[in-house]
């Protein structure tokens, strides 16, 4: 069972930032909890520090236009639950069943021909693609010149940016996933556990870190295109442009498996 902890790091600082006061984060956080067969989405208004509503599982959030958020219908050619709504709520990214393409649909024309990006790397979570803005998205694409992942046994991949017309605009660093917001990207990587990590794990005995490769590796993130990496798994950018990320052995939020933000 996946458990996430949430701390914040300033967008241009290293990983040693203090945990923020979540009540001061502008906008709304949407947290989907895993309660067995009855997962539900809880909307938290952190300005007020209280839950203000509940929504169905699979609810998609438009960052800049929350009034356009919705639960998408089943779409031919899309894996259920793989959808990602553009910031203005007009387009939808999804994973193809063949695991080698990303589809882009205009929300008003869900039957329109999709834009297909070949050789997209399926990393089995919500970070294989991300919207940079309403016209560009980043995806993980297969690249055997990059290293294989120690965590989850992912195939080698790097980040590429595409336009909604299907044209590749740029190719970036090797990474196993991406989180984006406000036109910025946080890349997901990994680092081999050092002696301090292993010592801490022996003391804390966190059950997450004894499987799926965690006994040898841990997540890292980068805000500068892969030049520098920091420990932790990025989750999202809030309205201040602050990166929210998960850190090791720190779990104030239990059973959270998806998190979204809107203004």
Secondary structure, 3 states (H helix, E strand, C coil): CCCECCEEECCCCCCCCCCCCHHHCCCEEEEEECCCCCCEEEEEECCCCEEEEEECCCEECCCCCHHHCEECCCCCCCCCCCCEECCCCCEEEEECCCCCEEEEEECCECCCCCEEEECECCCCCCCCEEECCCCEEEEEEECCCCCCCCCCCCCCEEEEEEECCCCEEEEEEECCEEEEECCEEEEEEEEECCHHHHHHHHHHCCHHHHCCCCCCEEEEEECCCCCCCEECEEEEECCCCCEEEECCCCCCECCEEEEEEEC
